[in-house]
Amino acid sequence: MKKILFVLPLVLFYTILPGQEKWDLRKIVDYATANNITVKQADVQASISGLIYKQSRLSQYPAASFSGNTSYNNGPSQDASFNIVNQGYFGSNLQLQTSADIFNWFSKKNTMLANQWEFEASKASTDKLKNDIALTVANNYLQILLAKEQEEIAQVQLQQTKAQLSYTRKLVNAGSLPELNAAELEAQEARDSANYINAKGNVVQATLVLKSNMNMDAAAPFEIVVPPVELIPIENIADLQPDAVYALATVNLPQQRVNDFKLKAAQKFAEAAKGDMYPSISAFGSLGTGFNSRANEIIGSQQVIAPIGKVSISGTDYSVFPNQPFTDYSYGKTAYFRQIDQNFRQSVGLSLSVPIFNGAQLRTTWERSKLTIRNVELQKEGDNQKIKQDIYQAYNAATVALEKFNSSEKSVAASQRTYDFAQKRYEVGMLSTFELITNQNNLFRAKLENVLNQFDYVFKMKVLEFYRGQGLKL
């Protein structure tokens, strides 16, 4: 990801209050992108996609499994020596199996590649959320700066009114001016005090909104660095023509990368689904052995001569012996490990799997995957159209904001001259208190509007810069 760079001129060295460090925008953005809940959830989702990709990559290797069992059996059955026994016995079997795909029309490979692109899309989605959070907290930061400027203007206005009231009260006490003049200024002082209190509340409210987006405790101490708004770097609007900004946006913005990765993933999923419809060949092999507690083996033998029958000759019985002695065998239980060795067996072979009919499930999956590709293509086209529309709207908004800011500067200059003249006329008794207050309020409103237009212009320009995908400078 191309990280957003935020530059705060003249604020590289700032005062650290005892026990409390001031926050500049770089620090605010870093904290927000690291702690915002939505970003954390996106990180978790990206990790899940990474595990899915890892598993699909490992699925290409041969599979192996080992199984074993021990049991007690009763009744007719075949022992480990393949003899039929009809009694209770203990038996056990051990088996090691393995299998490997030889050819499956690259279904597993395409699935792995699809999961890889899904993983890349998840990471790009996280980058997009981080960019969105960065822009949001940048706007919150500017709102605090605006609220502080408005608070300062309201404070200056209140101080001016108090100074005028003090001066007028002296004239009233001296009998030079009527009590009405002081009463009108006292009413103005009350209004200015209310405006000042409201402006201070707006600073607190804007700060709480920022802390919320940063996922910071609302009660935690927090104070921002306040750079002069006129020193915030603003690029020339002529260098931010919408066509040029759009060309950069399609290359640099994370959302466009998300769509590109998702389209590649959808294409690979479709290829994998198509491969599943064709025959596949795999190899398999196994090793096994077993044990039976009733299995016997020859443990000894001896040569013996024994009669094999009798014959009667002339009334006399005679025993009949064989020409040669025969072997007499003795039997005993076969030991466990000897049976394991004697019953060891192996197998190896090839397996052919041909899908014939399964309710059109595989074909339906393939058809759906092709529709998914079309849907992602439409999503990409729609996002491109939206980003282009947003850029043109941002450019128009920045142009209008610049014109409003230039106009409000002229209004402040004109209102200041008017107020200066009114102040001089009031001091010589040629202007009423009401008219002086009217001119003062006009100047106050002009300054507030000018500050608002200035910050609005700065933010509109920053939004336009943001769409280039090359970071913000503030």
C-alpha positions in Angstrom: 0.0 0.0 0.0 1.1 3.5 -0.7 0.9 5.1 2.7 -0.7 8.4 3.0 1.9 11.1 3.8 0.8 14.1 5.9 3.1 17.1 6.2 2.5 19.8 8.8 4.8 22.8 8.0 6.0 24.8 10.9 4.6 22.2 13.3 7.6 19.9 13.4 8.6 21.5 16.7 5.8 22.0 19.1 5.5 22.5 22.8 4.7 19.5 24.9 2.6 20.4 27.9 3.5 18.9 31.3 2.0 15.3 31.2 0.2 15.9 27.9 1.6 15.6 24.4 0.0 17.5 21.6 -1.3 15.5 18.6 -0.4 16.5 15.0 -2.2 15.0 12.1 0.4 12.4 11.3 0.1 11.0 14.8 -3.7 11.2 14.7 -3.9 9.3 11.4 -1.4 6.6 12.5 -3.4 6.1 15.7 -6.8 6.0 13.9 -5.7 3.5 11.3 -4.2 1.3 14.0 -7.1 1.4 16.4 -10.3 2.0 14.4 -12.7 -0.9 14.9 -13.7 -1.1 11.3 -10.1 -1.3 10.2 -9.4 -4.0 12.8 -12.3 -6.0 11.5 -11.0 -5.7 7.9 -7.6 -6.9 9.2 -9.2 -10.0 10.7 -11.0 -10.7 7.4 -7.8 -10.3 5.5 -6.2 -12.8 7.9 -9.0 -15.3 7.3 -8.5 -14.9 3.5 -4.8 -15.5 4.0 -5.5 -18.8 5.9 -7.9 -19.9 3.1 -5.2 -19.2 0.5 -2.5 -21.1 2.6 -4.8 -24.1 2.9 -5.6 -24.2 -0.8 -1.9 -24.0 -1.6 -1.1 -26.9 0.7 -4.0 -29.0 -0.8 -1.9 -29.5 -3.9 0.4 -31.8 -2.1 -0.3 -35.5 -1.5 -2.6 -36.3 1.4 -1.7 -38.9 4.1 -3.5 -40.3 7.1 -2.9 -42.9 9.7 -5.7 -44.9 11.4 -5.7 -47.6 14.1 -8.3 -49.4 16.2 -8.6 -52.0 18.9 -11.7 -54.0 19.6 -13.2 -57.0 21.3 -15.1 -59.4 19.1 -17.3 -62.4 19.6 -18.8 -64.9 17.2 -17.7 -66.3 13.9 -15.0 -64.1 12.3 -11.7 -64.2 10.5 -8.6 -63.8 12.5 -5.4 -62.1 11.4 -4.2 -65.3 9.8 -7.5 -65.5 7.8 -8.7 -68.5 9.9 -12.4 -68.7 10.9 -12.8 -68.6 14.6 -16.0 -68.8 16.6 -15.1 -67.3 20.0 -14.3 -64.0 21.7 -11.0 -62.3 20.9 -9.2 -59.0 20.9 -8.1 -57.6 17.6 -6.4 -54.4 16.3 -5.7 -53.0 12.9 -3.2 -50.3 11.8 -3.2 -48.6 8.4 -1.3 -45.7 6.7 -3.0 -44.3 3.6 -1.9 -41.7 1.0 -3.3 -40.3 -2.2 -2.2 -37.7 -4.7 -3.9 -36.1 -7.7 -2.2 -36.8 -11.0 -4.4 -34.7 -13.3 -7.6 -32.8 -12.5 -7.7 -30.2 -15.2 -5.9 -27.7 -13.0 -8.9 -27.4 -10.7 -6.9 -27.2 -7.5 -4.3 -24.9 -9.0 -7.0 -22.5 -10.2 -8.7 -22.6 -6.8 -5.4 -21.8 -5.2 -4.9 -18.8 -7.5 -8.4 -17.6 -7.0 -7.9 -17.7 -3.2 -4.6 -15.8 -3.7 -6.4 -13.0 -5.5 -9.1 -13.0 -2.9 -6.4 -12.5 -0.3 -4.9 -9.6 -2.3 -8.4 -8.1 -2.6 -8.9 -8.4 1.2 -5.6 -6.6 1.8 -6.6 -3.9 -0.7 -10.0 -3.5 1.1 -8.1 -2.9 4.3 -6.0 -0.3 2.6 -9.2 1.4 1.3 -10.7 1.5 4.8 -7.4 3.0 6.1 -7.6 5.7 3.4 -11.2 6.4 4.2 -10.4 6.7 7.9 -7.4 8.9 7.2 -9.6 11.3 5.1 -12.3 11.2 7.8 -10.0 12.1 10.7 -8.3 14.7 8.4 -11.7 16.4 8.0 -12.3 16.1 11.8 -8.9 17.7 12.4 -9.8 20.6 10.1 -13.2 20.9 11.8 -11.4 21.4 15.1 -9.1 24.0 13.6 -12.1 25.8 12.2 -13.9 25.6 15.6 -10.8 27.0 17.3 -10.6 29.9 14.8 -14.2 30.7 15.4 -13.7 30.5 19.1 -10.8 33.0 18.8 -12.8 35.4 16.6 -15.7 35.2 19.1 -13.3 35.9 22.0 -11.9 38.9 20.2 -15.4 40.2 19.4 -16.3 39.8 23.1 -13.2 41.7 24.2 -13.9 44.5 21.8 -17.4 44.8 23.1 -16.2 44.9 26.7 -13.7 47.6 25.8 -16.4 49.6 24.1 -18.7 49.1 27.0 -16.1 50.3 29.5 -15.3 53.4 27.3 -19.0 54.2 26.9 -19.7 53.7 30.6 -17.2 56.3 31.4 -18.8 58.7 28.9 -22.3 58.0 30.3 -21.0 58.6 33.9 -19.5 61.9 32.7 -22.9 62.8 31.2 -21.5 62.9 27.6 -23.7 60.0 26.4 -27.2 58.7 27.4 -27.6 55.5 29.4 -29.2 53.9 26.4 -25.8 53.6 24.7 -24.4 51.6 27.6 -27.5 49.5 27.8 -27.2 48.6 24.1 -23.6 47.6 24.6 -24.4 45.5 27.6 -27.0 43.6 25.5 -24.3 43.2 22.8 -21.9 41.9 25.4 -24.4 39.2 26.5 -24.9 38.1 22.9 -21.1 38.0 22.3 -20.7 36.0 25.5 -23.2 33.5 24.3 -21.5 33.2 20.9 -18.1 32.7 22.7 -19.6 29.9 24.9 -21.1 28.3 21.9 -17.8 28.5 20.0 -16.0 26.8 22.9 -18.6 24.0 22.9 -18.1 23.5 19.2 -14.4 22.9 19.8 -15.2 20.2 22.4 -17.8 18.6 20.2 -15.5 18.5 17.2 -12.8 17.0 19.4 -15.2 14.3 20.6 -16.1 13.4 17.0 -12.4 13.0 16.2 -11.7 10.9 19.3 -14.6 8.6 18.3 -13.2 8.0 14.9 -9.9 7.3 16.4 -11.5 4.8 18.8 -10.0 6.8 21.8 -11.5 7.1 25.2 -13.7 10.3 25.3 -12.4 11.1 28.7 -8.7 10.8 27.8 -6.7 14.1 27.7 -6.3 15.3 24.1 -5.0 18.5 22.5 -4.0 19.0 18.9 -1.3 21.0 17.3 -2.8 24.1 15.7 -0.9 25.2 12.5 -1.8 28.5 10.9 -4.5 27.6 8.3 -2.9 29.9 5.7 0.3 27.9 5.9 -1.4 24.6 5.1 0.0 23.6 1.6 -2.5 23.8 -1.1 -1.7 22.7 -4.6 -2.6 24.8 -7.6 -6.1 23.9 -8.8 -4.8 24.1 -12.3 -2.7 21.0 -11.6 -5.7 19.1 -10.4 -7.7 18.9 -13.6 -10.4 16.1 -13.2 -9.2 14.0 -16.2 -5.7 13.9 -14.9 -6.9 13.1 -11.4 -9.2 10.3 -12.7 -6.3 8.7 -14.6 -4.2 8.5 -11.4 -7.2 7.3 -9.4 -7.8 4.3 -11.5 -4.2 3.2 -11.0 -3.6 4.2 -7.4 -6.8 4.0 -5.3 -7.3 0.8 -3.3 -10.9 0.4 -4.4 -9.8 0.0 -8.0 -7.2 -2.6 -6.9 -9.9 -4.4 -5.0 -12.0 -4.7 -8.1 -9.1 -5.9 -10.2 -8.2 -8.6 -7.7 -11.8 -9.8 -7.3 -12.2 -10.0 -11.1 -9.0 -12.2 -11.4 -10.3 -14.3 -8.5 -13.7 -14.8 -10.1 -12.1 -15.9 -13.4 -9.9 -18.5 -11.6 -12.9 -19.8 -9.7 -14.7 -20.2 -13.0 -11.8 -22.2 -14.5 -11.7 -24.4 -11.3 -15.4 -25.0 -11.6 -15.1 -26.0 -15.2 -12.3 -28.4 -14.4 -14.4 -30.2 -11.8 -16.8 -31.3 -14.6 -14.1 -33.4 -16.3 -12.6 -36.8 -15.3 -9.7 -36.8 -12.8 -7.0 -39.3 -12.2 -5.3 -39.9 -8.8 -2.9 -42.4 -7.3 -3.3 -44.1 -4.0 -1.3 -46.3 -1.7 -1.7 -47.9 1.7 0.2 -49.9 4.3 -1.6 -52.0 6.9 -1.3 -54.8 9.4 -3.4 -56.4 12.2 -3.4 -58.5 15.4 -5.8 -61.2 16.7 -5.5 -62.6 20.2 -6.6 -66.0 19.0 -4.0 -66.4 16.3 -1.7 -69.4 16.9 1.5 -70.6 15.4 3.7 -73.7 15.5 6.0 -73.6 18.5 7.5 -77.1 18.3 7.5 -80.5 16.6 8.7 -84.1 17.1 9.1 -87.3 15.0 6.8 -90.0 16.3 5.8 -93.6 15.2 2.3 -94.4 16.0 -0.1 -97.0 14.7 -2.4 -95.8 12.0 -4.9 -98.6 12.2 -5.5 -102.3 13.0 -6.0 -105.4 10.9 -7.3 -108.8 12.0 -5.6 -111.9 10.7 -6.9 -115.4 11.6 -8.7 -113.9 14.5 -5.6 -112.0 15.8 -5.5 -108.2 15.8 -2.4 -106.5 14.6 -1.4 -102.8 14.7 -0.5 -101.1 11.4 2.4 -98.6 11.4 3.5 -96.3 8.6 6.6 -96.9 6.6 8.2 -93.7 8.0 7.6 -91.7 11.2 5.4 -88.5 11.0 5.9 -85.1 12.6 3.7 -84.1 15.5 3.3 -80.3 15.9 2.6 -78.2 19.0 0.9 -74.8 18.8 1.0 -71.6 20.9 -0.2 -67.9 20.8 1.4 -65.7 18.2 3.1 -62.7 19.8 1.8 -59.1 19.1 4.8 -57.8 17.2 5.3 -61.1 15.4 1.7 -60.8 14.1 2.3 -57.1 13.1 5.2 -58.3 11.0 3.6 -61.4 9.6 0.3 -59.5 8.6 2.1 -56.5 7.0 0.4 -55.8 3.7 0.8 -53.1 0.9 -1.3 -51.8 -1.9 -0.8 -49.2 -4.6 -3.0 -48.2 -7.5 -4.7 -45.6 -9.7 -8.1 -44.1 -9.4 -10.3 -42.6 -12.2 -13.2 -40.4 -11.2 -15.7 -39.6 -14.0 -18.7 -37.3 -13.0 -21.7 -38.6 -15.0 -24.8 -37.2 -13.3 -25.2 -35.4 -10.0 -28.3 -33.3 -10.6 -26.4 -30.7 -12.8 -24.7 -29.5 -9.6 -21.2 -29.1 -11.2 -22.6 -27.4 -14.3 -24.7 -25.0 -12.3 -21.7 -24.1 -10.2 -19.8 -23.3 -13.4 -22.6 -21.2 -14.8 -22.9 -19.3 -11.6 -19.2 -18.6 -11.6 -19.5 -17.1 -15.1 -22.3 -14.8 -13.8 -20.1 -13.9 -10.9 -17.4 -12.7 -13.3 -20.0 -10.5 -15.1 -21.2 -9.1 -11.8 -17.7 -8.2 -10.7 -17.1 -6.6 -14.1 -20.2 -4.5 -13.7 -19.2 -3.6 -10.1 -15.8 -2.4 -11.4 -17.4 -0.4 -14.2 -19.9 1.1 -11.7 -17.1 2.0 -9.3 -15.1 3.6 -12.1 -18.1 5.7 -13.1 -18.7 6.7 -9.5 -15.1 7.7 -8.8 -15.1 9.8 -12.0 -18.3 11.5 -11.0 -17.0 12.1 -7.5 -13.8 13.6 -8.9 -15.6 16.0 -11.2 -17.9 17.0 -8.3 -14.9 17.5 -6.1 -13.3 19.6 -8.7 -16.4 21.8 -9.1 -16.8 22.0 -5.3 -13.1 23.1 -4.9 -13.6 25.7 -7.7 -16.7 27.1 -6.0 -15.0 27.1 -2.6 -12.1 29.0 -4.0 -14.4 31.7 -5.4 -16.3 31.9 -2.2 -13.1 32.2 -0.2 -11.8 35.0 -2.4 -15.1 36.8 -2.2 -15.3 36.5 1.6 -11.8 37.9 1.9 -12.9 41.0 0.1 -16.0 41.1 2.3 -13.8 41.1 5.4 -11.6 43.8 4.1 -14.6 46.0 3.2 -16.3 45.3 6.6 -13.1 46.1 8.5 -12.8 49.5 6.7 -16.5 50.2 7.4 -16.1 49.3 11.1 -12.9 51.4 11.5 -14.7 54.4 10.1 -17.7 53.7 12.3 -15.5 53.5 15.4 -14.0 56.8 14.7 -17.4 58.5 14.1 -18.7 56.9 17.3 -15.8 58.2 19.3 -16.6 61.8 18.2 -20.4 61.3 18.7 -21.3 61.2 15.0 -22.7 57.6 15.1 -25.2 55.9 17.4 -24.3 52.9 19.5 -26.8 50.8 17.5 -25.1 51.7 14.2 -21.7 50.9 15.7 -22.9 47.5 17.0 -24.4 46.8 13.5 -21.1 47.4 11.9 -19.3 45.4 14.5 -21.7 42.4 13.9 -21.3 42.7 10.2 -17.5 42.5 10.6 -17.9 39.5 13.0 -20.1 37.7 10.5 -17.7 38.4 7.7 -14.8 37.0 9.6 -16.7 33.9 10.6 -17.8 33.3 7.0 -14.3 33.9 5.7 -12.8 31.4 8.1 -15.5 28.9 7.2 -14.9 29.4 3.5 -11.2 29.1 4.0 -11.4 25.8 5.8 -14.0 24.6 3.3 -11.7 25.4 0.4 -8.8 23.7 2.1 -10.8 20.5 2.7 -12.3 20.5 -0.8 -8.8 20.7 -2.2 -7.5 17.9 0.1 -10.4 15.7 -1.1 -9.4 16.4 -4.7 -5.8 15.6 -3.9 -6.9 12.4 -2.1 -8.6 11.1 -5.2 -5.2 10.9 -6.9 -4.2 8.1 -4.5 -0.9 9.7 -3.8 -1.5 10.9 -0.3 -2.5 14.1 1.4 -0.3 17.0 2.4 -1.4 19.0 5.4 
